[in-house]
Amino acid sequence: MQAIIAIEKWRQELTARMSAMARTYGWERRERLSVAALIKILSSCVCDRRIKYFLENPFSSTKEGRFDSYYREKNDFATITILDHIKAALSVNGIKAVIQTERRSDIGRYDIVITHGSPSKVCAYSEELRVEVKASLGFSLEQIARYLWHPSTVILVRVITRQVAKLEPSTLQRFIIFSLKGLIAKADRILSGELYTIPGTDCIACPDSECSHNHSLARTSTPLITMPDDEFEDDLELFFRNLSYVSVKAARLVVGRFKNTPSRDQAMHAIPAQSTVGRDPHDQHHN
């Protein structure tokens, strides 16, 4: 509990900085933008000048390039398959839960959120699991680090590498607070105008044309980014071969997390009736 309180304190500090940044750069007046988008820009860029450019030109921060929809299809299919297996495992074990997909928060958008308890009482209970599915090799540690700011368990599934991991934010308190403090300091520096312009590989695709380090190339058209036939065949075979394994393992972790943990409504049934709590047993004979 102390770890959760400490993390929440620094998370609120960061949120306050994001609110100040939104006011400074006019994000409050722009629709389709969120605190999560601000945090992502802040935490994913090393160059302060690049961050400032994206804050002033928010819609330029979207990635350029047309990726084959195959990657998105893989992720959607993997999420559905894994979720269906989790639902079956919960049902077989008699575990009640509410499941949501693509749930938004001020940290990001979660692939799957599973809340333990009956649908009518689940809002009063915070026993949650978040499942993040990565079907391809693409993997963002910046995103996972953000997800650790919420106290609930994260199950990370990487289909193509046959990996399933359970991350408990309570055991990573030192790193989480360290990262939150770092982002707060970064936000304070940018708000004060003390910027570090740092040249690097990002300069090749940077939209800030006025920066002296900019090396972006003018493109008349953007090619479709895909893979050759032999890689496509290998990737598909590996994907289907691994999907059943990670689905089973993810379901086991979910069931194991909830099986011996009473939900809120179960816990309430375990509490003695209020009329007898704290009463001397001998008093019952005088009623």
C-alpha positions in Angstrom: 0.0 0.0 0.0 2.8 2.4 0.8 4.3 1.8 -2.6 1.0 2.6 -4.3 0.7 5.9 -2.3 4.2 7.0 -3.1 3.8 6.3 -6.8 0.4 8.1 -6.9 2.0 11.2 -5.3 4.6 11.5 -8.0 2.1 10.6 -10.7 -0.2 13.5 -9.6 2.9 15.8 -9.7 3.5 14.8 -13.3 -0.2 15.3 -14.1 0.0 18.8 -12.7 3.0 19.5 -15.0 1.0 18.2 -18.0 -1.9 20.5 -17.2 0.5 23.4 -17.1 2.0 22.3 -20.4 -1.4 22.0 -22.0 -2.2 25.6 -20.9 1.1 26.9 -22.1 0.9 25.3 -25.6 -2.9 25.6 -26.1 -3.7 21.9 -25.9 -6.7 22.6 -23.8 -8.4 24.1 -26.8 -7.6 21.2 -29.1 -9.8 18.2 -29.4 -8.5 14.6 -30.0 -5.5 15.4 -27.7 -5.0 13.9 -24.3 -2.7 13.8 -21.3 -1.4 10.4 -22.5 -0.3 12.1 -25.8 1.5 14.8 -23.9 3.3 12.2 -21.7 4.2 10.1 -24.8 5.9 13.1 -26.5 7.7 14.0 -23.4 9.0 10.5 -22.6 9.8 9.3 -26.1 12.0 12.2 -27.4 15.6 12.9 -26.2 15.8 16.3 -27.9 14.1 19.1 -26.0 13.7 21.2 -29.2 12.0 18.3 -31.0 9.6 18.0 -28.0 8.8 21.7 -28.1 8.1 21.5 -31.9 5.6 18.7 -31.3 4.0 20.6 -28.5 3.6 23.6 -30.9 2.6 21.4 -33.8 0.8 18.4 -32.2 -0.5 16.6 -35.3 3.0 16.5 -36.8 4.0 14.0 -34.1 2.2 11.2 -35.9 4.6 8.8 -37.7 5.1 9.1 -41.4 5.0 6.1 -43.6 2.4 3.6 -44.7 2.6 0.3 -42.9 1.1 -2.8 -44.3 -2.2 -3.5 -42.5 -1.0 -7.1 -42.0 0.7 -5.9 -38.8 -2.5 -4.5 -37.4 -4.4 -7.6 -38.4 -2.0 -9.8 -36.6 -2.3 -7.8 -33.4 -6.1 -7.8 -33.6 -6.3 -11.5 -34.3 -3.9 -12.3 -31.5 -5.8 -10.2 -29.0 -9.1 -11.9 -29.9 -7.6 -15.4 -29.7 -5.9 -14.7 -26.4 -8.9 -13.0 -24.9 -11.2 -15.9 -26.0 -8.9 -18.4 -24.2 -8.8 -16.2 -21.1 -12.7 -16.0 -21.1 -12.9 -19.8 -21.4 -10.4 -20.3 -18.5 -12.3 -17.9 -16.3 -15.6 -19.6 -17.0 -14.2 -23.1 -16.3 -12.8 -22.0 -13.0 -16.0 -20.2 -11.9 -14.3 -16.8 -11.7 -16.5 -13.8 -12.3 -14.9 -10.9 -14.1 -15.7 -7.9 -16.3 -13.5 -7.5 -19.5 -12.9 -4.4 -21.5 -10.8 -3.9 -24.6 -9.1 -0.7 -25.9 -9.8 1.1 -22.6 -8.5 4.6 -22.5 -6.7 6.2 -19.5 -4.5 9.1 -18.8 -1.5 6.8 -19.2 -2.5 5.2 -22.6 -4.9 2.8 -24.2 -4.9 -0.8 -22.8 -5.5 -3.8 -25.1 -7.3 -5.8 -22.4 -8.5 -4.9 -18.9 -9.9 -7.7 -16.7 -11.6 -6.6 -13.4 -12.4 -9.3 -10.8 -15.9 -9.4 -9.5 -19.6 -9.3 -10.5 -20.6 -6.7 -13.2 -23.0 -5.0 -10.8 -20.3 -4.4 -8.2 -17.1 -4.2 -10.2 -16.9 -0.4 -10.1 -16.3 -0.5 -6.3 -13.3 -2.9 -6.7 -9.9 -2.1 -8.0 -8.6 -5.7 -8.5 -7.5 -5.4 -12.1 -5.3 -7.1 -14.6 -4.1 -5.5 -17.8 -3.0 -7.6 -20.7 -0.9 -6.0 -23.5 -0.5 -7.9 -26.7 2.4 -7.5 -29.2 2.0 -9.7 -32.2 5.0 -8.5 -34.2 8.6 -7.7 -33.2 7.7 -4.0 -32.6 7.9 -3.3 -28.9 7.9 -0.1 -26.9 9.6 -0.1 -23.5 8.5 3.5 -23.2 4.9 2.4 -23.4 5.3 -0.4 -20.8 7.2 1.9 -18.4 4.2 4.2 -18.5 1.8 1.4 -17.8 3.7 0.6 -14.6 2.4 3.9 -13.1 -0.9 2.2 -12.5 -0.8 -0.2 -9.5 -2.5 -3.1 -11.3 -0.6 -6.1 -12.7 0.5 -6.0 -16.4 0.7 -9.2 -18.4 2.8 -8.6 -21.5 2.4 -11.1 -24.4 4.8 -11.2 -27.3 3.5 -13.7 -29.8 6.3 -13.7 -32.3 9.0 -14.4 -29.6 6.8 -16.8 -27.6 7.1 -14.7 -24.4 4.6 -14.0 -21.6 5.7 -11.9 -18.6 3.9 -10.7 -15.5 4.9 -7.2 -14.2 4.0 -6.1 -10.7 4.3 -2.3 -10.3 4.6 -2.8 -6.5 7.9 -4.6 -6.9 9.3 -1.8 -9.2 8.6 1.2 -7.0 12.1 2.5 -7.1 12.3 2.6 -10.9 8.8 4.0 -11.3 9.4 6.9 -8.9 12.8 7.5 -10.6 11.1 7.7 -14.0 8.3 10.0 -12.8 10.8 12.3 -11.2 12.8 12.4 -14.4 9.8 13.4 -16.5 8.8 16.0 -14.0 12.2 17.6 -14.2 12.1 17.4 -18.0 8.7 19.1 -18.1 9.9 21.9 -15.7 12.9 22.5 -17.9 10.8 22.8 -21.1 8.3 25.0 -19.4 11.1 27.3 -18.3 12.5 27.5 -21.8 15.8 25.8 -20.9 16.1 23.5 -23.9 18.8 21.1 -24.9 19.0 20.6 -28.7 20.5 17.1 -29.2 21.4 15.9 -32.7 21.0 12.2 -33.4 19.3 9.6 -35.5 15.9 11.4 -35.0 17.3 14.3 -37.1 16.8 12.2 -40.3 13.0 12.3 -39.8 12.5 15.5 -37.8 9.8 17.8 -39.1 11.5 20.9 -37.6 13.0 22.3 -40.8 14.4 25.4 -39.1 16.8 23.4 -36.9 20.4 23.4 -38.1 20.7 19.7 -37.4 17.7 18.7 -39.5 18.6 16.0 -42.1 15.1 15.0 -43.3 14.7 14.2 -47.0 11.9 15.6 -49.0 9.6 12.8 -50.2 7.2 13.1 -53.1 5.5 9.8 -52.1 5.7 7.4 -49.2 6.4 3.7 -50.1 4.4 0.9 -48.5 6.6 -0.7 -45.8 6.2 -4.5 -46.0 8.3 -7.7 -46.2 9.5 -10.1 -48.9 7.7 -13.3 -49.6 10.1 -15.7 -47.8 10.0 -13.6 -44.6 6.2 -13.3 -44.9 5.8 -17.1 -44.9 8.2 -17.6 -42.0 6.5 -14.9 -40.0 3.0 -16.4 -40.5 4.1 -19.9 -39.6 5.9 -18.6 -36.4 2.9 -16.5 -35.5 0.3 -19.3 -35.7 2.7 -21.8 -34.0 3.3 -19.5 -31.0 -0.2 -18.1 -30.6 -1.7 -21.2 -28.9 1.2 -21.3 -26.4 1.0 -17.7 -25.3 -2.8 -17.9 -25.1 -2.6 -20.8 -22.7 0.1 -19.2 -20.6 -1.6 -15.8 -20.4 -4.8 -17.5 -19.3 -3.0 -19.4 -16.6 -1.5 -16.2 -15.2 -4.9 -14.5 -15.2 -6.6 -17.4 -13.5 -3.8 -17.8 -11.0 -4.0 -14.1 -10.1 -7.7 -14.3 -9.4 -8.3 -17.9 -8.2 -7.2 -17.4 -4.6 -8.1 -13.7 -4.4 -11.7 -13.0 -3.3 -13.5 -10.4 -5.3 -15.1 -7.4 -3.6 -18.6 -9.0 -3.5 -17.1 -12.2 -2.1 -15.2 -10.3 0.6 -18.4 -8.5 1.6 -20.2 -11.8 2.2 -17.3 -12.9 4.4 -17.9 -10.0 6.8 -20.2 -10.8 9.8 -23.5 -9.0 9.9 -23.3 -5.5 11.4 -25.7 -6.4 14.1 -23.3 -8.8 15.7 -19.9 -7.2 15.0 -18.3 -5.9 18.2 -21.2 -7.2 20.4 -20.6 -9.3 23.5 -22.0 -12.9 22.7 -23.8 -12.9 26.1 -25.9 -9.9 25.0 -27.7 -12.0 22.5 -29.5 -13.9 25.3 -31.0 -10.6 26.5 -32.8 -9.8 23.2 
